[in-house]
Amino acid sequence: MKMKAVVLQEFGGVENFVDEQWQVTDPRENEVLVRVQAASVNPVDFKTRKGYLGGEPPMVLGVDMAGVVEEVGDQVKDLRSGDEVYGFVDAEGPASNGAYAEYVTVPRSFLAPKPEGFSFPEAAALGMVGPTAYQCLIDKARVRPGESVFIAGGSGAVGSIAIQLARYYEAGPILTTAGSRESIDYLARPLGISQEHIIDYRHRSLTELHEAVIAANHGNPIACAFDFVGGDMKRLCCEVLDFDGRVTTIVEEDDDFRLYTVSGEKSPLLSRSASLHTQLLLARARFGSPPYWDIFAEELATLAKLVQQGHIQAHRILMLEDFSAEAIAEAHTRLEEGHVNGKLVIPVAP
């Protein structure tokens, strides 16, 4: 059976996306064939498009997705045809292709029932960023009630989920950064961050930002910091930590980026006996074997439960006009230029 897919013919610019007919892959014993209803666009997509993250064109990109189960393998007992699901895929890992396609075949562990009350676009916007935020806060930093939290990039897709998880697990105060009036309003209103806990980073040096974070936390350093931006924000996260503080980053830096971690007096981490964690959701998918994948289904199910209980709200959804190479090229361009406040979502199903 053939399907429509948006295919990256070669690494480079957005002009390399084309509409093609692609072969649908039948599910093996522990896999699920999903008819994709919606997919979203993430920074990892354009980094892959440029050749930074491996793979070999021609390839179908796209990580977040939500859809309907079309067929299941013989060993899949808890899902059946017609079930609504959400999750993520890694075309360079165990999935048949990325989410920029009408169908995808993926191991059962990468899916969970779609959260009740979420549309397909809303669920597609949660598939990767939700587990990413969860693993940062719960698996790596192990945030505890009453601990102060600083999030660099709170209005972004991962950051907004991290704020809601931190609140659910009773951490606080929750401090975060913003660089525009729109981001400040989003943090203050839908996400409920008080104005005094929003650090406007525009026209401020790293030293000034450091002072602002400490001041916003009543003169105290931070227990847990999360870097969802990179660069100087990663440095800031390390420098504002308290003793035994934890910083978690999801941002890979260029080769010439320098961060002192164990360099004697130069390290803000050593002087506070603090720890630095990295988190890459696709690491287990791409480099791990099936026993490492069960965590995905568990965390996706936990997030769906929190959605249904009202603890996690939907992202701001920015729907693309249609499912085409032209629309996805435009989405990549907008995302790279930083002109996006919300999640760009592709309406895959007609």
C-alpha positions as CSV (number, residue, x, y, z in Angstrom):
1,M,0.0,0.0,0.0
2,K,1.2,3.5,-0.8
3,M,0.7,6.7,1.2
4,K,1.5,10.4,0.8
5,A,4.6,11.6,2.5
6,V,6.7,14.7,2.5
7,V,10.2,13.5,1.8
8,L,13.6,15.2,2.4
9,Q,15.5,14.4,-0.8
10,E,18.9,15.6,0.5
11,F,20.3,17.5,3.5
12,G,20.2,21.3,3.3
13,G,17.5,23.9,2.7
14,V,13.7,23.7,2.8
15,E,13.6,23.4,-1.0
16,N,14.6,19.8,-0.6
17,F,11.2,18.8,0.6
18,V,9.0,17.1,-2.0
19,D,5.6,15.4,-2.0
20,E,6.0,11.7,-2.8
21,Q,4.2,8.4,-2.7
22,W,5.9,6.2,0.0
23,Q,5.5,2.6,0.9
24,V,3.5,1.7,4.0
25,T,5.3,-0.7,6.3
26,D,3.3,-3.6,7.8
27,P,3.7,-3.9,11.6
28,R,5.8,-6.6,13.0
29,E,4.8,-8.6,16.2
30,N,5.4,-5.7,18.7
31,E,4.6,-2.8,16.4
32,V,1.6,-0.7,15.6
33,L,0.6,0.9,12.3
34,V,-0.9,4.3,12.9
35,R,-3.0,6.4,10.5
36,V,-1.6,9.8,11.3
37,Q,-4.1,12.6,11.9
38,A,-1.8,15.4,12.9
39,A,2.0,15.9,13.4
40,S,3.9,18.9,14.8
41,V,7.2,20.6,13.8
42,N,10.1,20.8,16.2
43,P,13.6,22.2,16.2
44,V,15.0,18.7,16.0
45,D,13.3,18.5,12.6
46,F,15.2,21.3,11.0
47,K,18.5,20.2,12.7
48,T,17.9,16.8,11.1
49,R,17.1,18.5,7.8
50,K,20.5,20.2,7.8
51,G,22.3,17.0,8.5
52,Y,23.3,17.7,12.1
53,L,21.7,14.6,13.7
54,G,22.6,11.8,11.3
55,G,20.5,9.8,9.0
56,E,20.6,9.4,5.2
57,P,18.2,11.0,2.7
58,P,15.8,10.3,1.2
59,M,13.9,10.4,4.5
60,V,10.6,11.4,6.1
61,L,11.1,13.7,9.1
62,G,8.7,14.5,11.9
63,V,8.7,13.3,15.6
64,D,5.4,14.3,17.4
65,M,2.2,12.7,16.1
66,A,-1.3,11.6,17.0
67,G,-3.6,9.3,15.0
68,V,-5.7,6.2,14.9
69,V,-4.5,2.6,15.1
70,E,-4.9,0.9,11.7
71,E,-3.3,-2.5,12.5
72,V,-1.4,-4.1,15.4
73,G,1.2,-6.9,15.5
74,D,0.5,-10.3,17.0
75,Q,2.1,-9.4,20.4
76,V,0.3,-6.1,20.9
77,K,-2.6,-6.9,23.2
78,D,-3.6,-3.6,24.7
79,L,-4.3,-1.6,21.5
80,R,-6.6,-2.4,18.6
81,S,-7.8,-1.0,15.3
82,G,-9.7,2.2,15.8
83,D,-8.0,3.3,19.0
84,E,-6.9,6.9,19.2
85,V,-3.2,7.2,20.2
86,Y,-0.4,9.8,20.5
87,G,3.3,9.6,20.9
88,F,6.5,10.1,19.0
89,V,8.6,8.4,16.3
90,D,12.3,8.4,15.3
91,A,12.7,7.5,11.7
92,E,16.4,6.9,12.3
93,G,15.5,4.6,15.2
94,P,13.0,1.8,15.2
95,A,10.1,3.6,13.3
96,S,9.3,3.0,9.6
97,N,9.4,6.7,8.8
98,G,8.8,10.1,10.4
99,A,5.5,11.7,11.1
100,Y,5.3,13.8,7.9
101,A,3.3,11.0,6.4
102,E,-0.2,9.5,6.3
103,Y,1.0,6.3,8.1
104,V,3.8,5.3,10.4
105,T,4.7,2.0,11.9
106,V,6.2,2.2,15.4
107,P,7.0,0.0,18.4
108,R,4.1,-0.2,20.9
109,S,6.3,1.4,23.5
110,F,6.3,4.8,21.7
111,L,2.5,5.2,22.0
112,A,-0.2,5.8,24.6
113,P,-4.0,6.4,24.3
114,K,-4.7,9.9,23.3
115,P,-5.6,12.1,26.3
116,E,-9.3,12.5,26.7
117,G,-10.4,16.1,25.9
118,F,-7.4,16.8,23.6
119,S,-7.9,17.1,19.9
120,F,-5.5,15.3,17.5
121,P,-3.5,18.5,16.9
122,E,-3.3,19.2,20.7
123,A,-2.1,15.6,21.3
124,A,0.4,15.8,18.5
125,A,1.9,18.8,20.1
126,L,2.5,16.9,23.3
127,G,4.0,13.7,21.9
128,M,7.7,14.6,22.2
129,V,7.9,17.7,24.3
130,G,5.8,16.1,27.1
131,P,8.1,13.2,27.8
132,T,11.1,15.5,27.3
133,A,9.9,17.8,30.1
134,Y,8.9,14.9,32.3
135,Q,12.3,13.2,32.0
136,C,14.1,16.5,32.8
137,L,12.1,17.2,35.9
138,I,11.3,13.8,37.3
139,D,13.8,11.3,36.0
140,K,16.9,13.6,36.0
141,A,16.4,16.5,38.4
142,R,14.0,14.6,40.7
143,V,12.2,17.9,41.7
144,R,10.8,17.8,45.2
145,P,8.0,19.8,46.8
146,G,9.1,23.3,47.9
147,E,12.2,23.4,45.8
148,S,12.9,26.5,43.8
149,V,12.9,26.0,40.0
150,F,14.4,28.2,37.3
151,I,13.4,27.4,33.7
152,A,15.3,29.1,30.8
153,G,12.7,29.2,28.0
154,G,9.5,28.8,29.9
155,S,7.2,30.0,27.1
156,G,8.6,27.4,24.6
157,A,7.0,24.0,23.9
158,V,9.1,22.0,26.5
159,G,9.3,24.9,29.0
160,S,5.5,25.4,29.2
161,I,5.0,21.7,30.0
162,A,7.9,21.8,32.5
163,I,6.2,24.8,34.3
164,Q,3.0,22.8,34.7
165,L,4.8,19.7,35.9
166,A,6.8,21.7,38.4
167,R,3.5,23.2,39.8
168,Y,1.9,19.7,39.9
169,Y,4.8,18.3,41.9
170,E,4.5,21.3,44.3
171,A,7.9,22.9,43.5
172,G,8.3,26.6,43.9
173,P,8.8,29.4,43.4
174,I,8.9,28.8,39.6
175,L,11.1,31.4,37.8
176,T,11.5,31.6,34.1
177,T,12.8,33.9,31.3
178,A,11.0,35.8,28.5
179,G,12.2,37.9,25.6
180,S,9.0,39.5,24.3
181,R,5.8,41.0,25.5
182,E,3.8,38.1,24.0
183,S,5.9,35.6,25.9
184,I,5.5,37.5,29.2
185,D,1.7,37.6,28.7
186,Y,1.6,33.9,27.9
187,L,3.6,33.0,31.0
188,A,1.5,35.3,33.2
189,R,-2.0,34.4,32.0
190,P,-2.4,30.9,30.8
191,L,0.6,29.5,32.7
192,G,0.0,31.5,35.9
193,I,3.6,32.7,36.5
194,S,3.7,35.8,38.7
195,Q,5.2,38.9,37.1
196,E,8.0,39.1,39.7
197,H,9.1,35.6,38.7
198,I,9.4,36.3,35.0
199,I,12.9,37.5,34.1
200,D,13.0,39.6,30.9
201,Y,16.4,38.9,29.4
202,R,16.4,41.6,26.8
203,H,19.3,44.1,27.1
204,R,20.8,42.4,30.1
205,S,24.3,40.9,30.6
206,L,24.8,37.5,32.1
207,T,25.8,39.1,35.4
208,E,22.6,41.2,35.5
209,L,20.5,38.1,34.7
210,H,22.2,36.2,37.5
211,E,21.4,39.0,40.0
212,A,17.8,39.2,38.7
213,V,17.2,35.4,39.2
214,I,18.6,35.4,42.7
215,A,16.6,38.5,43.6
216,A,13.4,37.0,42.3
217,N,14.0,34.0,44.5
218,H,14.2,36.2,47.6
219,G,18.0,36.4,47.5
220,N,18.5,32.7,47.5
221,P,20.2,30.5,44.9
222,I,18.1,27.9,42.9
223,A,17.6,24.2,43.7
224,C,16.8,23.0,40.1
225,A,17.5,24.8,36.8
226,F,16.5,23.7,33.3
227,D,18.1,24.9,30.1
228,F,15.8,24.8,27.2
229,V,17.6,27.5,25.2
230,G,21.3,26.9,25.3
231,G,24.3,29.3,25.0
232,D,24.5,31.8,27.8
233,M,21.3,30.5,29.3
234,K,23.1,27.2,30.0
235,R,25.8,29.2,31.8
236,L,23.2,31.1,33.7
237,C,21.5,27.9,34.8
238,C,24.8,26.6,36.2
239,E,25.7,29.8,37.9
240,V,22.4,30.4,39.9
241,L,22.5,26.9,41.6
242,D,22.4,26.3,45.3
243,F,24.6,23.7,47.1
244,D,23.7,20.3,45.7
245,G,21.7,22.0,43.0
246,R,20.8,20.2,39.7
247,V,20.8,21.6,36.2
248,T,19.4,19.7,33.3
249,T,19.9,20.7,29.6
250,I,18.3,19.5,26.4
251,V,20.4,21.7,24.1
252,E,23.5,20.5,22.3
253,E,26.1,23.2,21.8
254,D,28.5,23.9,18.9
255,D,32.0,22.5,19.2
256,D,33.5,25.8,20.2
257,F,31.1,26.3,23.1
258,R,32.9,26.3,26.4
259,L,31.3,25.5,29.8
260,Y,33.5,25.0,32.9
261,T,32.2,22.0,34.8
262,V,35.2,20.4,36.5
263,S,37.8,23.0,36.1
264,G,38.6,23.9,39.6
265,E,37.9,27.5,40.6
266,K,36.3,28.2,37.2
267,S,33.5,25.8,37.7
268,P,30.2,27.1,39.2
269,L,29.2,23.5,39.7
270,L,32.2,22.3,41.7
271,S,32.0,25.3,44.0
272,R,28.4,24.3,44.9
273,S,28.8,20.5,44.7
274,A,26.1,20.7,42.0
275,S,25.3,18.3,39.1
276,L,24.8,18.7,35.4
277,H,22.4,16.4,33.5
278,T,21.7,16.0,29.9
279,Q,18.5,14.8,28.4
280,L,17.8,13.6,24.8
281,L,14.5,11.8,24.3
282,L,15.6,10.2,21.1
283,A,18.8,8.6,22.7
284,R,16.9,5.5,23.9
285,A,15.0,5.3,20.7
286,R,18.0,5.5,18.4
287,F,20.7,3.8,20.4
288,G,18.9,1.6,22.9
289,S,17.2,-1.8,22.6
290,P,13.5,-2.6,23.3
291,P,14.0,-3.1,27.1
292,Y,14.9,0.6,27.3
293,W,11.7,1.7,25.5
294,D,9.0,0.8,28.0
295,I,9.6,4.1,29.8
296,F,8.1,6.0,26.9
297,A,4.7,4.3,27.1
298,E,4.6,4.8,30.9
299,E,5.4,8.5,30.7
300,L,3.1,9.2,27.8
301,A,0.3,7.5,29.8
302,T,1.1,9.5,32.9
303,L,1.0,12.7,30.9
304,A,-2.3,11.8,29.4
305,K,-3.7,11.2,32.9
306,L,-2.4,14.6,34.1
307,V,-4.1,16.2,31.0
308,Q,-7.4,14.5,31.9
309,Q,-7.1,15.6,35.5
310,G,-6.7,19.2,34.3
311,H,-3.0,19.6,35.4
312,I,-1.6,20.1,31.9
313,Q,-3.3,22.3,29.4
314,A,-2.9,22.3,25.6
315,H,-0.2,24.2,23.8
316,R,-1.1,27.2,21.6
317,I,-1.7,25.4,18.3
318,L,-0.7,27.1,15.0
319,M,-2.2,24.9,12.3
320,L,-0.5,24.8,8.9
321,E,-2.7,25.4,5.9
322,D,-2.4,21.8,4.5
323,F,-0.2,18.7,4.4
324,S,2.3,19.5,1.7
325,A,6.0,20.0,1.1
326,E,5.3,23.7,0.7
327,A,3.6,24.1,4.0
328,I,6.3,22.1,5.9
329,A,9.0,24.2,4.2
330,E,7.3,27.3,5.5
331,A,7.0,25.9,9.0
332,H,10.7,25.0,9.1
333,T,11.5,28.6,8.0
334,R,9.3,30.2,10.6
335,L,10.7,27.9,13.4
336,E,14.3,28.6,12.4
337,E,13.7,32.3,12.4
338,G,12.2,32.2,15.8
339,H,8.9,33.8,14.8
340,V,6.7,31.1,16.5
341,N,4.8,31.4,19.7
342,G,3.1,28.1,20.0
343,K,3.3,24.7,18.3
344,L,3.2,24.4,14.5
345,V,0.9,21.5,13.7
346,I,0.4,19.7,10.4
347,P,-3.2,18.5,9.5
348,V,-2.1,15.2,7.9
349,A,-5.5,13.5,7.6
350,P,-7.8,15.0,4.8
